Each structure stands twice: as structure tokens, then as C-alpha cells.
């Protein structure tokens, strides 16, 4: 049986993360709009900005772009 796992190129991942950061929309909302799993988007965000608090669902508390992402402590 074939795998349903998709591979997303770097440009797609960066664009998806940019949407979360610039719009302040929650990760689940952006993920649904793009047709990806929220965990996949959260992982892409973490890969580009560093570890993200697993309870963090959006960018409403971001100030100054990716530098404001809440990090795990």
C-alpha cells in the first residue's frame, strides 16, 4: 500500500510560515487553507525559527516577525 505522506519543497514551507507570521492567523487555520496537517506547519515553523511551544496555535502574540515566536523553555 502506498504512503499518503507528501513532500513539500522549501519554497512552499517558507511561504506557509510567512503566512502564519505576517497575518497572525492560527496555525490550524493556515494549515486548513493550504491543505496541510497543522503538525506539518508547526514543524516547518520550528525548523525556520527554532522550537515552538506546542500549545502555541498562532502568531497573535508575535512582535517583530519570527523573533517574537514563543520558544519552549
PDB file of N, CA, C and O in Angstrom:
ATOM      1  N   UNK A   1       0.843  -1.179   0.000  1.00  0.00           N
ATOM      2  CA  UNK A   1       0.000   0.000   0.000  1.00  0.00           C
ATOM      3  C   UNK A   1       0.890   1.245   0.000  1.00  0.00           C
ATOM      4  O   UNK A   1       1.884   1.291   0.724  1.00  0.00           O
ATOM      5  N   UNK A   2       0.548   2.236  -0.792  1.00  0.00           N
ATOM      6  CA  UNK A   2       1.355   3.442  -0.920  1.00  0.00           C
ATOM      7  C   UNK A   2       1.192   4.391   0.258  1.00  0.00           C
ATOM      8  O   UNK A   2       0.179   4.374   0.957  1.00  0.00           O
ATOM      9  N   UNK A   3       2.195   5.204   0.457  1.00  0.00           N
ATOM     10  CA  UNK A   3       2.185   6.190   1.534  1.00  0.00           C
ATOM     11  C   UNK A   3       1.435   7.438   1.085  1.00  0.00           C
ATOM     12  O   UNK A   3       1.522   7.842  -0.074  1.00  0.00           O
ATOM     13  N   UNK A   4       0.701   8.042   2.009  1.00  0.00           N
ATOM     14  CA  UNK A   4      -0.016   9.286   1.700  1.00  0.00           C
ATOM     15  C   UNK A   4       0.801  10.509   2.091  1.00  0.00           C
ATOM     16  O   UNK A   4       0.337  11.640   1.950  1.00  0.00           O
ATOM     17  N   UNK A   5       2.009  10.286   2.579  1.00  0.00           N
ATOM     18  CA  UNK A   5       2.862  11.382   3.016  1.00  0.00           C
ATOM     19  C   UNK A   5       3.318  12.198   1.810  1.00  0.00           C
ATOM     20  O   UNK A   5       3.765  11.651   0.802  1.00  0.00           O
ATOM     21  N   UNK A   6       3.196  13.516   1.936  1.00  0.00           N
ATOM     22  CA  UNK A   6       3.609  14.421   0.867  1.00  0.00           C
ATOM     23  C   UNK A   6       4.921  15.087   1.244  1.00  0.00           C
ATOM     24  O   UNK A   6       5.226  15.276   2.422  1.00  0.00           O
ATOM     25  N   UNK A   7       5.685  15.435   0.233  1.00  0.00           N
ATOM     26  CA  UNK A   7       6.910  16.198   0.449  1.00  0.00           C
ATOM     27  C   UNK A   7       6.659  17.621  -0.040  1.00  0.00           C
ATOM     28  O   UNK A   7       6.184  17.825  -1.157  1.00  0.00           O
ATOM     29  N   UNK A   8       6.976  18.590   0.789  1.00  0.00           N
ATOM     30  CA  UNK A   8       6.789  19.994   0.423  1.00  0.00           C
ATOM     31  C   UNK A   8       8.160  20.617   0.226  1.00  0.00           C
ATOM     32  O   UNK A   8       9.060  20.418   1.043  1.00  0.00           O
ATOM     33  N   UNK A   9       8.322  21.366  -0.849  1.00  0.00           N
ATOM     34  CA  UNK A   9       9.613  21.983  -1.099  1.00  0.00           C
ATOM     35  C   UNK A   9       9.831  23.167  -0.158  1.00  0.00           C
ATOM     36  O   UNK A   9       8.900  23.647   0.487  1.00  0.00           O
ATOM     37  N   UNK A  10      11.063  23.618  -0.096  1.00  0.00           N
ATOM     38  CA  UNK A  10      11.437  24.694   0.820  1.00  0.00           C
ATOM     39  C   UNK A  10      10.641  25.970   0.555  1.00  0.00           C
ATOM     40  O   UNK A  10      10.275  26.677   1.494  1.00  0.00           O
ATOM     41  N   UNK A  11      10.375  26.265  -0.693  1.00  0.00           N
ATOM     42  CA  UNK A  11       9.630  27.477  -1.041  1.00  0.00           C
ATOM     43  C   UNK A  11       8.213  27.420  -0.468  1.00  0.00           C
ATOM     44  O   UNK A  11       7.716  28.417   0.056  1.00  0.00           O
ATOM     45  N   UNK A  12       7.565  26.262  -0.564  1.00  0.00           N
ATOM     46  CA  UNK A  12       6.215  26.115  -0.016  1.00  0.00           C
ATOM     47  C   UNK A  12       6.238  26.271   1.500  1.00  0.00           C
ATOM     48  O   UNK A  12       5.410  26.989   2.061  1.00  0.00           O
ATOM     49  N   UNK A  13       7.184  25.602   2.172  1.00  0.00           N
ATOM     50  CA  UNK A  13       7.273  25.685   3.637  1.00  0.00           C
ATOM     51  C   UNK A  13       7.536  27.111   4.092  1.00  0.00           C
ATOM     52  O   UNK A  13       6.906  27.589   5.036  1.00  0.00           O
ATOM     53  N   UNK A  14       8.460  27.791   3.431  1.00  0.00           N
ATOM     54  CA  UNK A  14       8.768  29.174   3.800  1.00  0.00           C
ATOM     55  C   UNK A  14       7.564  30.083   3.586  1.00  0.00           C
ATOM     56  O   UNK A  14       7.296  30.964   4.403  1.00  0.00           O
ATOM     57  N   UNK A  15       6.841  29.874   2.497  1.00  0.00           N
ATOM     58  CA  UNK A  15       5.650  30.677   2.228  1.00  0.00           C
ATOM     59  C   UNK A  15       4.564  30.439   3.264  1.00  0.00           C
ATOM     60  O   UNK A  15       3.902  31.380   3.703  1.00  0.00           O
ATOM     61  N   UNK A  16       4.379  29.180   3.656  1.00  0.00           N
ATOM     62  CA  UNK A  16       3.373  28.852   4.666  1.00  0.00           C
ATOM     63  C   UNK A  16       3.724  29.485   6.006  1.00  0.00           C
ATOM     64  O   UNK A  16       2.856  30.034   6.684  1.00  0.00           O
ATOM     65  N   UNK A  17       4.986  29.410   6.381  1.00  0.00           N
ATOM     66  CA  UNK A  17       5.430  30.024   7.638  1.00  0.00           C
ATOM     67  C   UNK A  17       5.264  31.533   7.567  1.00  0.00           C
ATOM     68  O   UNK A  17       4.848  32.154   8.545  1.00  0.00           O
ATOM     69  N   UNK A  18       5.579  32.126   6.438  1.00  0.00           N
ATOM     70  CA  UNK A  18       5.424  33.575   6.261  1.00  0.00           C
ATOM     71  C   UNK A  18       3.962  33.983   6.459  1.00  0.00           C
ATOM     72  O   UNK A  18       3.686  35.024   7.056  1.00  0.00           O
ATOM     73  N   UNK A  19       3.027  33.171   5.961  1.00  0.00           N
ATOM     74  CA  UNK A  19       1.605  33.482   6.142  1.00  0.00           C
ATOM     75  C   UNK A  19       1.261  33.517   7.622  1.00  0.00           C
ATOM     76  O   UNK A  19       0.579  34.435   8.077  1.00  0.00           O
ATOM     77  N   UNK A  20       1.724  32.524   8.380  1.00  0.00           N
ATOM     78  CA  UNK A  20       1.441  32.479   9.824  1.00  0.00           C
ATOM     79  C   UNK A  20       2.014  33.707  10.520  1.00  0.00           C
ATOM     80  O   UNK A  20       1.335  34.348  11.322  1.00  0.00           O
ATOM     81  N   UNK A  21       3.248  34.025  10.214  1.00  0.00           N
ATOM     82  CA  UNK A  21       3.931  35.127  10.898  1.00  0.00           C
ATOM     83  C   UNK A  21       3.336  36.482  10.506  1.00  0.00           C
ATOM     84  O   UNK A  21       3.071  37.315  11.373  1.00  0.00           O
ATOM     85  N   UNK A  22       3.128  36.707   9.216  1.00  0.00           N
ATOM     86  CA  UNK A  22       2.694  38.022   8.758  1.00  0.00           C
ATOM     87  C   UNK A  22       1.216  38.303   8.984  1.00  0.00           C
ATOM     88  O   UNK A  22       0.837  39.453   9.206  1.00  0.00           O
ATOM     89  N   UNK A  23       0.371  37.271   8.930  1.00  0.00           N
ATOM     90  CA  UNK A  23      -1.066  37.504   9.085  1.00  0.00           C
ATOM     91  C   UNK A  23      -1.537  37.364  10.515  1.00  0.00           C
ATOM     92  O   UNK A  23      -2.572  37.914  10.890  1.00  0.00           O
ATOM     93  N   UNK A  24      -0.777  36.625  11.322  1.00  0.00           N
ATOM     94  CA  UNK A  24      -1.199  36.381  12.695  1.00  0.00           C
ATOM     95  C   UNK A  24      -2.285  35.322  12.807  1.00  0.00           C
ATOM     96  O   UNK A  24      -2.831  35.105  13.889  1.00  0.00           O
ATOM     97  N   UNK A  25      -2.603  34.658  11.695  1.00  0.00           N
ATOM     98  CA  UNK A  25      -3.621  33.609  11.732  1.00  0.00           C
ATOM     99  C   UNK A  25      -3.097  32.404  12.509  1.00  0.00           C
ATOM    100  O   UNK A  25      -1.896  32.134  12.503  1.00  0.00           O
ATOM    101  N   UNK A  26      -3.989  31.684  13.174  1.00  0.00           N
ATOM    102  CA  UNK A  26      -3.575  30.472  13.893  1.00  0.00           C
ATOM    103  C   UNK A  26      -3.049  29.405  12.933  1.00  0.00           C
ATOM    104  O   UNK A  26      -3.497  29.307  11.791  1.00  0.00           O
ATOM    105  N   UNK A  27      -2.100  28.616  13.409  1.00  0.00           N
ATOM    106  CA  UNK A  27      -1.528  27.546  12.598  1.00  0.00           C
ATOM    107  C   UNK A  27      -2.607  26.622  12.031  1.00  0.00           C
ATOM    108  O   UNK A  27      -2.569  26.322  10.838  1.00  0.00           O
ATOM    109  N   UNK A  28      -3.576  26.156  12.844  1.00  0.00           N
ATOM    110  CA  UNK A  28      -4.592  25.263  12.277  1.00  0.00           C
ATOM    111  C   UNK A  28      -5.389  25.886  11.132  1.00  0.00           C
ATOM    112  O   UNK A  28      -5.745  25.194  10.178  1.00  0.00           O
ATOM    113  N   UNK A  29      -5.668  27.176  11.219  1.00  0.00           N
ATOM    114  CA  UNK A  29      -6.417  27.859  10.164  1.00  0.00           C
ATOM    115  C   UNK A  29      -5.609  27.927   8.871  1.00  0.00           C
ATOM    116  O   UNK A  29      -6.129  27.631   7.795  1.00  0.00           O
ATOM    117  N   UNK A  30      -4.351  28.312   8.974  1.00  0.00           N
ATOM    118  CA  UNK A  30      -3.491  28.391   7.786  1.00  0.00           C
ATOM    119  C   UNK A  30      -3.295  26.998   7.201  1.00  0.00           C
ATOM    120  O   UNK A  30      -3.325  26.825   5.982  1.00  0.00           O
ATOM    121  N   UNK A  31      -3.095  26.007   8.065  1.00  0.00           N
ATOM    122  CA  UNK A  31      -2.900  24.643   7.597  1.00  0.00           C
ATOM    123  C   UNK A  31      -4.111  24.158   6.811  1.00  0.00           C
ATOM    124  O   UNK A  31      -3.965  23.531   5.762  1.00  0.00           O
ATOM    125  N   UNK A  32      -5.301  24.447   7.316  1.00  0.00           N
ATOM    126  CA  UNK A  32      -6.519  24.034   6.613  1.00  0.00           C
ATOM    127  C   UNK A  32      -6.622  24.730   5.260  1.00  0.00           C
ATOM    128  O   UNK A  32      -6.975  24.101   4.263  1.00  0.00           O
ATOM    129  N   UNK A  33      -6.315  26.021   5.221  1.00  0.00           N
ATOM    130  CA  UNK A  33      -6.372  26.774   3.962  1.00  0.00           C
ATOM    131  C   UNK A  33      -5.418  26.193   2.922  1.00  0.00           C
ATOM    132  O   UNK A  33      -5.719  26.179   1.728  1.00  0.00           O
ATOM    133  N   UNK A  34      -4.263  25.715   3.390  1.00  0.00           N
ATOM    134  CA  UNK A  34      -3.241  25.191   2.475  1.00  0.00           C
ATOM    135  C   UNK A  34      -3.384  23.698   2.226  1.00  0.00           C
ATOM    136  O   UNK A  34      -2.714  23.149   1.351  1.00  0.00           O
ATOM    137  N   UNK A  35      -4.254  23.034   2.989  1.00  0.00           N
ATOM    138  CA  UNK A  35      -4.444  21.603   2.823  1.00  0.00           C
ATOM    139  C   UNK A  35      -3.320  20.766   3.400  1.00  0.00           C
ATOM    140  O   UNK A  35      -3.008  19.692   2.885  1.00  0.00           O
ATOM    141  N   UNK A  36      -2.704  21.263   4.480  1.00  0.00           N
ATOM    142  CA  UNK A  36      -1.638  20.514   5.146  1.00  0.00           C
ATOM    143  C   UNK A  36      -2.032  20.237   6.593  1.00  0.00           C
ATOM    144  O   UNK A  36      -2.927  20.883   7.138  1.00  0.00           O
ATOM    145  N   UNK A  37      -1.363  19.285   7.198  1.00  0.00           N
ATOM    146  CA  UNK A  37      -1.588  18.959   8.594  1.00  0.00           C
ATOM    147  C   UNK A  37      -1.027  20.081   9.466  1.00  0.00           C
ATOM    148  O   UNK A  37       0.063  20.578   9.180  1.00  0.00           O
ATOM    149  N   UNK A  38      -1.739  20.501  10.527  1.00  0.00           N
ATOM    150  CA  UNK A  38      -1.209  21.548  11.409  1.00  0.00           C
ATOM    151  C   UNK A  38       0.151  21.195  12.006  1.00  0.00           C
ATOM    152  O   UNK A  38       0.986  22.076  12.206  1.00  0.00           O
ATOM    153  N   UNK A  39       0.378  19.921  12.289  1.00  0.00           N
ATOM    154  CA  UNK A  39       1.676  19.497  12.820  1.00  0.00           C
ATOM    155  C   UNK A  39       2.793  19.707  11.819  1.00  0.00           C
ATOM    156  O   UNK A  39       3.920  20.033  12.193  1.00  0.00           O
ATOM    157  N   UNK A  40       2.482  19.521  10.555  1.00  0.00           N
ATOM    158  CA  UNK A  40       3.468  19.746   9.498  1.00  0.00           C
ATOM    159  C   UNK A  40       3.845  21.222   9.435  1.00  0.00           C
ATOM    160  O   UNK A  40       5.019  21.569   9.301  1.00  0.00           O
ATOM    161  N   UNK A  41       2.843  22.081   9.533  1.00  0.00           N
ATOM    162  CA  UNK A  41       3.102  23.522   9.505  1.00  0.00           C
ATOM    163  C   UNK A  41       3.855  23.960  10.754  1.00  0.00           C
ATOM    164  O   UNK A  41       4.764  24.787  10.673  1.00  0.00           O
ATOM    165  N   UNK A  42       3.484  23.413  11.909  1.00  0.00           N
ATOM    166  CA  UNK A  42       4.174  23.741  13.157  1.00  0.00           C
ATOM    167  C   UNK A  42       5.644  23.315  13.072  1.00  0.00           C
ATOM    168  O   UNK A  42       6.526  24.034  13.541  1.00  0.00           O
ATOM    169  N   UNK A  43       5.907  22.151  12.477  1.00  0.00           N
ATOM    170  CA  UNK A  43       7.286  21.674  12.315  1.00  0.00           C
ATOM    171  C   UNK A  43       8.072  22.582  11.370  1.00  0.00           C
ATOM    172  O   UNK A  43       9.248  22.860  11.608  1.00  0.00           O
ATOM    173  N   UNK A  44       7.426  23.042  10.303  1.00  0.00           N
ATOM    174  CA  UNK A  44       8.096  23.950   9.370  1.00  0.00           C
ATOM    175  C   UNK A  44       8.437  25.266  10.064  1.00  0.00           C
ATOM    176  O   UNK A  44       9.514  25.824   9.853  1.00  0.00           O
ATOM    177  N   UNK A  45       7.514  25.759  10.892  1.00  0.00           N
ATOM    178  CA  UNK A  45       7.756  26.984  11.651  1.00  0.00           C
ATOM    179  C   UNK A  45       8.941  26.798  12.590  1.00  0.00           C
ATOM    180  O   UNK A  45       9.809  27.666  12.687  1.00  0.00           O
ATOM    181  N   UNK A  46       8.972  25.662  13.282  1.00  0.00           N
ATOM    182  CA  UNK A  46      10.070  25.376  14.206  1.00  0.00           C
ATOM    183  C   UNK A  46      11.398  25.247  13.473  1.00  0.00           C
ATOM    184  O   UNK A  46      12.429  25.702  13.967  1.00  0.00           O
ATOM    185  N   UNK A  47      11.376  24.627  12.294  1.00  0.00           N
ATOM    186  CA  UNK A  47      12.607  24.441  11.523  1.00  0.00           C
ATOM    187  C   UNK A  47      13.188  25.776  11.063  1.00  0.00           C
ATOM    188  O   UNK A  47      14.405  25.928  10.956  1.00  0.00           O
ATOM    189  N   UNK A  48      12.315  26.735  10.793  1.00  0.00           N
ATOM    190  CA  UNK A  48      12.782  28.033  10.293  1.00  0.00           C
ATOM    191  C   UNK A  48      13.045  29.056  11.392  1.00  0.00           C
ATOM    192  O   UNK A  48      13.826  29.987  11.197  1.00  0.00           O
ATOM    193  N   UNK A  49      12.393  28.889  12.555  1.00  0.00           N
ATOM    194  CA  UNK A  49      12.525  29.906  13.597  1.00  0.00           C
ATOM    195  C   UNK A  49      13.046  29.372  14.918  1.00  0.00           C
ATOM    196  O   UNK A  49      13.350  30.153  15.820  1.00  0.00           O
ATOM    197  N   UNK A  50      13.157  28.064  15.051  1.00  0.00           N
ATOM    198  CA  UNK A  50      13.558  27.447  16.309  1.00  0.00           C
ATOM    199  C   UNK A  50      12.352  26.803  16.962  1.00  0.00           C
ATOM    200  O   UNK A  50      11.230  26.967  16.483  1.00  0.00           O
ATOM    201  N   UNK A  51      12.561  26.072  18.048  1.00  0.00           N
ATOM    202  CA  UNK A  51      11.464  25.347  18.707  1.00  0.00           C
ATOM    203  C   UNK A  51      10.299  26.262  19.061  1.00  0.00           C
ATOM    204  O   UNK A  51      10.483  27.394  19.509  1.00  0.00           O
ATOM    205  N   UNK A  52       9.092  25.738  18.847  1.00  0.00           N
ATOM    206  CA  UNK A  52       7.865  26.473  19.113  1.00  0.00           C
ATOM    207  C   UNK A  52       7.114  25.760  20.219  1.00  0.00           C
ATOM    208  O   UNK A  52       7.031  24.532  20.227  1.00  0.00           O
ATOM    209  N   UNK A  53       6.566  26.521  21.152  1.00  0.00           N
ATOM    210  CA  UNK A  53       5.748  25.965  22.224  1.00  0.00           C
ATOM    211  C   UNK A  53       4.618  25.157  21.600  1.00  0.00           C
ATOM    212  O   UNK A  53       3.865  25.701  20.792  1.00  0.00           O
ATOM    213  N   UNK A  54       4.470  23.864  21.947  1.00  0.00           N
ATOM    214  CA  UNK A  54       3.443  23.038  21.326  1.00  0.00           C
ATOM    215  C   UNK A  54       2.024  23.565  21.529  1.00  0.00           C
ATOM    216  O   UNK A  54       1.142  23.252  20.730  1.00  0.00           O
ATOM    217  N   UNK A  55       1.782  24.347  22.561  1.00  0.00           N
ATOM    218  CA  UNK A  55       0.462  24.902  22.805  1.00  0.00           C
ATOM    219  C   UNK A  55       0.177  26.157  22.010  1.00  0.00           C
ATOM    220  O   UNK A  55      -0.945  26.664  22.021  1.00  0.00           O
ATOM    221  N   UNK A  56       1.175  26.656  21.326  1.00  0.00           N
ATOM    222  CA  UNK A  56       1.039  27.893  20.556  1.00  0.00           C
ATOM    223  C   UNK A  56       0.372  27.574  19.239  1.00  0.00           C
ATOM    224  O   UNK A  56       0.869  26.741  18.482  1.00  0.00           O
ATOM    225  N   UNK A  57      -0.754  28.225  18.945  1.00  0.00           N
ATOM    226  CA  UNK A  57      -1.504  27.940  17.728  1.00  0.00           C
ATOM    227  C   UNK A  57      -1.467  29.051  16.702  1.00  0.00           C
ATOM    228  O   UNK A  57      -1.956  28.860  15.588  1.00  0.00           O
ATOM    229  N   UNK A  58      -0.922  30.175  17.020  1.00  0.00           N
ATOM    230  CA  UNK A  58      -0.950  31.258  16.049  1.00  0.00           C
ATOM    231  C   UNK A  58       0.111  32.283  16.314  1.00  0.00           C
ATOM    232  O   UNK A  58       1.004  32.083  17.137  1.00  0.00           O
ATOM    233  N   UNK A  59       0.005  33.375  15.616  1.00  0.00           N
ATOM    234  CA  UNK A  59       1.010  34.413  15.690  1.00  0.00           C
ATOM    235  C   UNK A  59       0.454  35.686  16.303  1.00  0.00           C
ATOM    236  O   UNK A  59       1.026  36.760  16.119  1.00  0.00           O
ATOM    237  N   UNK A  60      -0.646  35.585  17.027  1.00  0.00           N
ATOM    238  CA  UNK A  60      -1.272  36.782  17.586  1.00  0.00           C
ATOM    239  C   UNK A  60      -0.346  37.529  18.529  1.00  0.00           C
ATOM    240  O   UNK A  60      -0.454  38.747  18.670  1.00  0.00           O
ATOM    241  N   UNK A  61       0.575  36.801  19.184  1.00  0.00           N
ATOM    242  CA  UNK A  61       1.469  37.462  20.132  1.00  0.00           C
ATOM    243  C   UNK A  61       2.841  37.743  19.539  1.00  0.00           C
ATOM    244  O   UNK A  61       3.787  38.031  20.272  1.00  0.00           O
ATOM    245  N   UNK A  62       2.953  37.663  18.227  1.00  0.00           N
ATOM    246  CA  UNK A  62       4.239  37.980  17.597  1.00  0.00           C
ATOM    247  C   UNK A  62       4.446  39.485  17.534  1.00  0.00           C
ATOM    248  O   UNK A  62       3.523  40.245  17.241  1.00  0.00           O
ATOM    249  N   UNK A  63       5.647  39.888  17.810  1.00  0.00           N
ATOM    250  CA  UNK A  63       6.034  41.296  17.668  1.00  0.00           C
ATOM    251  C   UNK A  63       7.367  41.303  16.947  1.00  0.00           C
ATOM    252  O   UNK A  63       8.353  40.760  17.446  1.00  0.00           O
ATOM    253  N   UNK A  64       7.399  41.910  15.792  1.00  0.00           N
ATOM    254  CA  UNK A  64       8.657  41.995  15.060  1.00  0.00           C
ATOM    255  C   UNK A  64       9.005  40.737  14.289  1.00  0.00           C
ATOM    256  O   UNK A  64      10.187  40.438  14.118  1.00  0.00           O
ATOM    257  N   UNK A  65       8.016  39.988  13.817  1.00  0.00           N
ATOM    258  CA  UNK A  65       8.288  38.832  12.975  1.00  0.00           C
ATOM    259  C   UNK A  65       8.700  37.607  13.763  1.00  0.00           C
ATOM    260  O   UNK A  65       8.278  37.413  14.904  1.00  0.00           O
ATOM    261  N   UNK A  66       9.526  36.787  13.145  1.00  0.00           N
ATOM    262  CA  UNK A  66       9.892  35.491  13.708  1.00  0.00           C
ATOM    263  C   UNK A  66      10.617  35.610  15.049  1.00  0.00           C
ATOM    264  O   UNK A  66      10.620  34.659  15.830  1.00  0.00           O
ATOM    265  N   UNK A  67      11.220  36.744  15.324  1.00  0.00           N
ATOM    266  CA  UNK A  67      11.940  36.916  16.591  1.00  0.00           C
ATOM    267  C   UNK A  67      11.006  36.833  17.789  1.00  0.00           C
ATOM    268  O   UNK A  67      11.452  36.549  18.901  1.00  0.00           O
ATOM    269  N   UNK A  68       9.724  37.076  17.580  1.00  0.00           N
ATOM    270  CA  UNK A  68       8.778  37.061  18.688  1.00  0.00           C
ATOM    271  C   UNK A  68       8.127  35.717  18.938  1.00  0.00           C
ATOM    272  O   UNK A  68       7.285  35.613  19.830  1.00  0.00           O
ATOM    273  N   UNK A  69       8.475  34.695  18.198  1.00  0.00           N
ATOM    274  CA  UNK A  69       7.852  33.377  18.382  1.00  0.00           C
ATOM    275  C   UNK A  69       8.184  32.855  19.763  1.00  0.00           C
ATOM    276  O   UNK A  69       9.340  32.858  20.186  1.00  0.00           O
ATOM    277  N   UNK A  70       7.137  32.401  20.469  1.00  0.00           N
ATOM    278  CA  UNK A  70       7.347  31.838  21.802  1.00  0.00           C
ATOM    279  C   UNK A  70       8.161  30.564  21.671  1.00  0.00           C
ATOM    280  O   UNK A  70       7.854  29.706  20.843  1.00  0.00           O
ATOM    281  N   UNK A  71       9.155  30.445  22.454  1.00  0.00           N
ATOM    282  CA  UNK A  71      10.028  29.280  22.402  1.00  0.00           C
ATOM    283  C   UNK A  71       9.807  28.410  23.636  1.00  0.00           C
ATOM    284  O   UNK A  71       9.418  28.891  24.701  1.00  0.00           O
ATOM    285  N   UNK A  72      10.069  27.106  23.459  1.00  0.00           N
ATOM    286  CA  UNK A  72       9.992  26.193  24.595  1.00  0.00           C
ATOM    287  C   UNK A  72      11.095  26.520  25.575  1.00  0.00           C
ATOM    288  O   UNK A  72      12.197  26.911  25.190  1.00  0.00           O
ATOM    289  N   UNK A  73      10.786  26.355  26.842  1.00  0.00           N
ATOM    290  CA  UNK A  73      11.807  26.622  27.862  1.00  0.00           C
ATOM    291  C   UNK A  73      12.111  25.386  28.646  1.00  0.00           C
ATOM    292  O   UNK A  73      12.946  25.418  29.549  1.00  0.00           O
TER     293      UNK A  73
END
